[in-house]
């Protein structure tokens, strides 16, 4: 015999409606399965975090090796410039350039004069900017 909802209500029997929803589904899984799902989620999150950490560490290592290579190149360039500076500042080279371009004469004692024979300036230098502006007007 097939009972209908009205027959069950008449006899005092009520049928439990099936519950739906995410929380109900979790409760029906049981505590061990729920713990397993949580553990799997934690492992996935940890794996993603570890992958990101590893990737960042690899990028930093690559950056460090690139910077070390650049530093090595710059040190080689500095060494080359120092060698060139030393070569250009040799005393015999500077002497030859001075003789060629400066037309310097050897120092003689007739070029020396006494301090009393130096003319003292009659017009002293102005003491302030106001003195300069007054002199211009």
Secondary structure in CASP SS format (residue, H / E / C, confidence):
PFRMAT SS
TARGET T0000
AUTHOR 0000-0000-0000
METHOD secondary structure of the structure
MODEL  1
X C 1.00
X C 1.00
X C 1.00
X C 1.00
X H 1.00
X H 1.00
X H 1.00
X H 1.00
X H 1.00
X H 1.00
X H 1.00
X C 1.00
X C 1.00
X C 1.00
X C 1.00
X C 1.00
X C 1.00
X C 1.00
X C 1.00
X C 1.00
X C 1.00
X H 1.00
X H 1.00
X H 1.00
X H 1.00
X H 1.00
X H 1.00
X H 1.00
X H 1.00
X C 1.00
X H 1.00
X H 1.00
X H 1.00
X H 1.00
X H 1.00
X H 1.00
X H 1.00
X H 1.00
X H 1.00
X H 1.00
X H 1.00
X H 1.00
X H 1.00
X H 1.00
X H 1.00
X H 1.00
X H 1.00
X H 1.00
X H 1.00
X H 1.00
X H 1.00
X H 1.00
X H 1.00
X H 1.00
X H 1.00
X H 1.00
X H 1.00
X H 1.00
X H 1.00
X H 1.00
X H 1.00
X H 1.00
X H 1.00
X H 1.00
X H 1.00
X H 1.00
X H 1.00
X H 1.00
X H 1.00
X H 1.00
X H 1.00
X H 1.00
X H 1.00
X H 1.00
X H 1.00
X H 1.00
X H 1.00
X H 1.00
X H 1.00
X H 1.00
X H 1.00
X H 1.00
X H 1.00
X H 1.00
X H 1.00
X H 1.00
X H 1.00
X H 1.00
X C 1.00
X C 1.00
X H 1.00
X H 1.00
X H 1.00
X H 1.00
X H 1.00
X H 1.00
X H 1.00
X H 1.00
X H 1.00
X H 1.00
X H 1.00
X C 1.00
X C 1.00
X C 1.00
X C 1.00
X C 1.00
X C 1.00
X C 1.00
X H 1.00
X H 1.00
X H 1.00
X C 1.00
X C 1.00
X C 1.00
X H 1.00
X H 1.00
X H 1.00
X C 1.00
X C 1.00
X C 1.00
X C 1.00
X C 1.00
X C 1.00
X C 1.00
X C 1.00
X C 1.00
X C 1.00
X C 1.00
X H 1.00
X H 1.00
X H 1.00
X H 1.00
X H 1.00
X H 1.00
X H 1.00
X H 1.00
X C 1.00
END
